[in-house]
């Protein structure tokens, strides 16, 4: 057999075109399906983000490029605006309040959701428990805020909290009117409204754990706290991170709860980043300064998204 007639040396052609590996080359079908979504992303996300970034270096009167100010908005934001950040002890300002929300709201919501999910799987009325816990999640944030304004009302004839404290001859307390307690009261409302979400997601993850693994641990003498921390938590670490990242993104964008319950008060003690952006841009008319705050929100979200993408890729490689 000669080299010319050898199958190994014979080129393979089809209809005059060389064969290509699937997934390579230009595809009109892919463009047809992805084009509309890409256009919407460009118009409603990419362009506004770029516009806002450039506006943060401008005076921004009327939301337009009126006067270039360079880094003035950014210098003022981090060094001259105590409502956004006051460095001292204790620190305060919108950025610090967001840090408190990230630490306490996210951690306690995930912890309570995980505990309730674990306990609910051991009772016969699990569906009722999860339904009751999830109920606040079905309430609109504005309605949730109005309900808790009544709960926190300093009037014991209206406020449930002060009515209960009155039984013990304590109060009345104005938790929303006290700068020392307002943020903790708001965080408690956020936890109450979001635990149901964490419970439902983590409950589904826990059901995916093999009962044989848990029974083997009990046979080996492991206590329930040891099973919880050393078996359940590690095995649902990916769903926990998903829930935590979702809550974290919601915290950075938090606005409605603050706006309805305190409007950033008393004074500016309960402001968060999103509320400060709204307050500076719209009522105050400082669109350039508000744009700088909006860019801060974007910069805080970028590492969260990078972490989430890397985590999913790592899990995909392990599988």
C-alpha positions as CSV (number, residue, x, y, z in Angstrom):
1,X,0.0,0.0,0.0
2,X,1.5,3.3,-1.1
3,X,1.5,6.5,1.0
4,X,-1.0,8.1,-1.4
5,X,-3.5,5.4,-0.8
6,X,-3.0,5.2,3.0
7,X,-6.1,6.0,5.0
8,X,-4.0,8.0,7.5
9,X,-2.8,10.3,4.8
10,X,-6.0,10.8,2.9
11,X,-7.7,14.1,3.7
12,X,-11.3,14.0,4.8
13,X,-13.6,16.5,3.2
14,X,-17.3,17.0,3.1
15,X,-19.2,19.1,0.5
16,X,-16.0,21.0,-0.3
17,X,-15.5,22.2,3.3
18,X,-13.1,21.0,5.9
19,X,-14.8,19.5,9.0
20,X,-14.7,21.6,12.1
21,X,-15.0,20.6,15.7
22,X,-18.3,21.3,17.3
23,X,-18.5,24.5,19.2
24,X,-16.0,26.4,17.1
25,X,-16.6,29.1,14.5
26,X,-19.3,31.7,14.0
27,X,-22.9,30.8,14.4
28,X,-25.8,32.9,13.2
29,X,-28.2,30.8,15.4
30,X,-26.2,31.7,18.5
31,X,-26.2,35.4,17.5
32,X,-30.0,35.2,16.9
33,X,-30.6,33.9,20.4
34,X,-28.0,35.9,22.3
35,X,-28.4,39.2,20.4
36,X,-31.6,40.5,22.1
37,X,-30.3,39.6,25.6
38,X,-27.0,41.2,24.8
39,X,-28.7,44.3,23.5
40,X,-30.8,44.6,26.7
41,X,-27.8,44.2,28.9
42,X,-25.9,46.9,26.9
43,X,-28.8,49.4,27.1
44,X,-29.9,48.9,30.6
45,X,-26.8,47.8,32.5
46,X,-23.5,48.4,30.6
47,X,-24.3,51.9,29.3
48,X,-25.8,53.2,32.6
49,X,-22.8,51.8,34.5
50,X,-20.4,53.6,32.2
51,X,-22.4,56.8,32.3
52,X,-22.6,56.7,36.1
53,X,-18.9,56.1,36.4
54,X,-18.1,59.2,34.3
55,X,-20.8,61.2,36.0
56,X,-19.0,60.6,39.4
57,X,-16.2,62.9,38.2
58,X,-18.6,65.6,37.3
59,X,-20.8,68.1,39.2
60,X,-23.8,66.4,37.5
61,X,-26.4,69.1,37.8
62,X,-29.7,67.7,36.5
63,X,-28.0,64.3,35.9
64,X,-26.0,65.7,33.0
65,X,-22.3,66.5,32.5
66,X,-22.3,70.1,33.6
67,X,-18.9,70.7,35.2
68,X,-15.8,68.5,35.5
69,X,-14.6,68.3,39.1
70,X,-12.1,65.4,38.9
71,X,-11.7,63.5,42.2
72,X,-13.5,66.2,44.3
73,X,-16.6,64.0,44.7
74,X,-14.5,61.0,45.8
75,X,-12.3,63.0,48.2
76,X,-15.4,64.6,49.8
77,X,-17.0,61.1,50.0
78,X,-14.3,59.5,52.1
79,X,-12.8,62.4,54.0
80,X,-15.4,65.2,54.4
81,X,-18.8,63.5,54.7
82,X,-19.5,62.1,58.1
83,X,-22.9,60.9,56.9
84,X,-21.1,58.4,54.6
85,X,-18.1,57.6,56.7
86,X,-16.8,58.9,60.0
87,X,-13.6,57.4,61.1
88,X,-13.4,57.3,64.9
89,X,-14.5,55.2,67.8
90,X,-17.1,54.0,67.3
91,X,-17.1,54.6,63.5
92,X,-20.4,55.6,61.9
93,X,-21.9,56.6,58.6
94,X,-23.6,54.8,55.7
95,X,-20.6,52.7,54.8
96,X,-20.1,51.5,58.4
97,X,-23.8,50.7,58.7
98,X,-23.6,48.5,55.6
99,X,-20.6,46.7,57.2
100,X,-22.8,46.0,60.3
101,X,-25.6,44.7,58.0
102,X,-23.1,42.4,56.1
103,X,-21.6,40.9,59.3
104,X,-24.7,40.5,61.5
105,X,-27.6,40.2,59.1
106,X,-25.9,37.7,56.7
107,X,-24.3,35.6,59.4
108,X,-27.4,35.3,61.7
109,X,-29.8,34.8,58.8
110,X,-27.7,31.9,57.5
111,X,-27.2,30.5,61.0
112,X,-30.9,30.6,62.0
113,X,-32.0,29.3,58.6
114,X,-29.6,26.4,58.9
115,X,-30.7,25.6,62.5
116,X,-34.4,25.8,61.6
117,X,-33.9,23.6,58.5
118,X,-32.1,20.9,60.5
119,X,-34.7,20.9,63.3
120,X,-37.6,21.0,60.8
121,X,-36.4,17.8,59.1
122,X,-36.8,15.9,62.4
123,X,-40.5,16.7,63.0
124,X,-43.6,15.4,61.3
125,X,-45.0,18.9,60.7
126,X,-42.0,20.0,58.8
127,X,-44.1,21.6,56.0
128,X,-46.0,23.7,58.5
129,X,-42.8,24.9,60.2
130,X,-41.2,25.9,56.9
131,X,-44.4,27.5,55.7
132,X,-44.7,29.7,58.8
133,X,-41.0,30.6,58.7
134,X,-41.2,31.4,55.0
135,X,-44.3,33.6,55.3
136,X,-42.5,36.9,56.0
137,X,-40.5,36.3,52.7
138,X,-43.8,36.5,50.8
139,X,-44.6,40.0,52.3
140,X,-43.4,43.0,50.3
141,X,-40.5,44.9,51.9
142,X,-42.6,48.0,52.2
143,X,-45.4,46.2,54.0
144,X,-42.9,44.5,56.2
145,X,-41.4,47.8,57.2
146,X,-44.8,49.3,58.0
147,X,-45.7,46.3,60.1
148,X,-42.5,46.6,62.1
149,X,-43.0,50.4,62.5
150,X,-46.1,49.5,64.5
151,X,-44.2,46.8,66.4
152,X,-41.5,49.3,67.4
153,X,-43.9,52.2,68.1
154,X,-43.0,53.9,71.5
155,X,-46.8,54.1,72.2
156,X,-47.6,51.0,74.3
157,X,-51.1,51.1,73.0
158,X,-49.8,50.7,69.5
159,X,-46.4,49.1,69.7
160,X,-46.2,45.4,70.5
161,X,-42.7,45.6,71.8
162,X,-43.5,48.3,74.3
163,X,-46.7,46.6,75.3
164,X,-44.7,43.5,76.2
165,X,-42.0,45.6,78.0
166,X,-44.8,47.4,79.9
167,X,-45.8,44.1,81.6
168,X,-42.3,44.1,83.1
169,X,-42.5,47.8,83.9
170,X,-39.8,48.6,81.4
171,X,-40.0,51.4,78.9
172,X,-41.5,52.7,76.8
173,X,-38.5,52.6,74.5
174,X,-38.0,54.4,71.2
175,X,-35.7,51.9,69.5
176,X,-36.1,53.6,66.1
177,X,-35.5,57.1,67.6
178,X,-32.3,56.2,69.4
179,X,-29.0,56.2,67.3
180,X,-27.6,53.5,69.6
181,X,-30.4,51.0,68.9
182,X,-31.9,51.9,65.5
183,X,-29.4,49.9,63.4
184,X,-29.8,46.8,65.5
185,X,-33.6,47.1,65.4
186,X,-33.5,47.3,61.6
187,X,-31.1,44.4,61.3
188,X,-33.5,42.3,63.4
189,X,-36.3,43.1,61.0
190,X,-34.2,42.1,58.1
191,X,-33.3,38.8,59.7
192,X,-36.9,38.1,60.5
193,X,-37.9,38.7,56.9
194,X,-35.1,36.7,55.3
195,X,-34.7,33.6,57.5
196,X,-37.5,31.8,55.6
197,X,-35.5,32.1,52.3
198,X,-32.4,30.6,53.9
199,X,-34.4,27.9,55.6
200,X,-36.1,26.7,52.4
201,X,-32.8,26.7,50.4
202,X,-30.8,25.0,53.0
203,X,-33.5,22.5,53.9
204,X,-33.4,21.2,50.3
205,X,-29.6,20.9,50.5
206,X,-29.8,19.0,53.8
207,X,-32.3,16.5,52.3
208,X,-29.6,15.6,49.8
209,X,-27.2,14.4,52.5
210,X,-27.3,10.6,52.8
211,X,-29.0,9.4,56.0
212,X,-26.4,6.5,56.1
213,X,-23.7,9.1,56.6
214,X,-25.5,10.6,59.6
215,X,-26.4,7.2,61.1
216,X,-22.8,6.0,60.7
217,X,-21.6,9.1,62.6
218,X,-24.1,8.5,65.4
219,X,-23.0,4.8,65.6
220,X,-19.4,6.0,66.0
221,X,-20.4,8.1,69.0
222,X,-20.7,11.5,67.4
223,X,-22.9,14.0,69.3
224,X,-25.6,16.1,67.6
225,X,-23.5,19.3,67.7
226,X,-20.5,17.4,66.2
227,X,-22.8,16.0,63.4
228,X,-24.1,19.5,62.8
229,X,-20.7,21.3,62.6
230,X,-18.5,18.6,61.2
231,X,-20.8,16.8,58.8
232,X,-23.9,18.9,57.9
233,X,-22.2,22.3,57.6
234,X,-19.3,21.1,55.4
235,X,-21.6,19.1,53.1
236,X,-23.9,22.0,52.5
237,X,-21.1,24.6,52.2
238,X,-21.9,25.4,48.6
239,X,-25.6,26.2,49.2
240,X,-24.6,28.2,52.3
241,X,-22.3,30.3,50.1
242,X,-25.0,30.8,47.6
243,X,-27.5,32.0,50.2
244,X,-24.8,34.2,51.8
245,X,-23.9,35.8,48.5
246,X,-27.5,36.4,47.6
247,X,-28.1,38.1,51.0
248,X,-24.9,40.1,50.7
249,X,-26.0,41.5,47.3
250,X,-29.3,42.4,48.8
251,X,-27.7,44.2,51.7
252,X,-25.5,46.3,49.5
253,X,-28.6,47.4,47.5
254,X,-30.7,47.8,50.7
255,X,-33.0,50.8,50.4
256,X,-36.7,50.2,50.9
257,X,-36.6,49.0,54.6
258,X,-34.5,52.0,55.6
259,X,-36.6,54.5,53.6
260,X,-39.9,53.4,55.0
261,X,-39.0,52.8,58.6
262,X,-36.5,55.6,59.5
263,X,-35.8,57.6,56.3
264,X,-32.1,57.3,57.4
265,X,-32.7,58.8,60.8
266,X,-32.6,59.8,63.5
267,X,-30.4,62.3,61.9
268,X,-28.3,60.2,59.5
269,X,-27.6,57.3,62.0
270,X,-29.3,54.6,60.0
271,X,-28.3,55.5,56.5
272,X,-26.9,52.8,54.2
273,X,-25.1,53.2,50.9
274,X,-28.1,52.9,48.6
275,X,-30.1,55.3,50.7
276,X,-27.3,57.8,50.7
277,X,-27.1,57.6,46.9
278,X,-30.8,58.3,46.6
279,X,-30.7,61.1,49.2
280,X,-27.7,62.9,47.5
281,X,-28.8,62.4,43.9
282,X,-32.5,63.2,44.0
283,X,-33.7,65.3,47.0
284,X,-30.4,67.1,47.1
285,X,-29.8,67.3,43.4
286,X,-26.1,66.4,43.6
287,X,-26.2,63.8,40.9
288,X,-22.4,63.7,40.5
289,X,-21.9,63.0,44.2
290,X,-24.7,60.4,44.1
291,X,-23.0,58.8,41.1
292,X,-19.8,58.4,43.1
293,X,-21.8,56.6,45.9
294,X,-23.4,54.4,43.2
295,X,-19.9,53.4,41.9
296,X,-18.9,52.5,45.4
297,X,-21.8,50.1,45.4
298,X,-20.7,48.6,42.1
299,X,-17.1,48.2,43.4
300,X,-18.4,46.4,46.5
301,X,-20.4,44.0,44.3
302,X,-17.6,43.0,41.9
303,X,-15.5,40.9,44.4
304,X,-18.7,39.2,45.5
305,X,-19.5,38.2,42.0
306,X,-15.9,37.0,41.3
307,X,-15.9,34.9,44.4
308,X,-19.2,33.3,43.4
309,X,-18.0,32.5,39.9
310,X,-14.8,31.0,41.2
311,X,-16.6,28.9,43.8
312,X,-19.0,27.4,41.2
313,X,-16.1,26.7,38.8
314,X,-14.2,25.0,41.6
315,X,-17.2,22.8,42.4
316,X,-17.7,21.9,38.7
317,X,-14.0,20.8,38.5
318,X,-14.4,18.6,41.6
319,X,-17.5,16.9,40.2
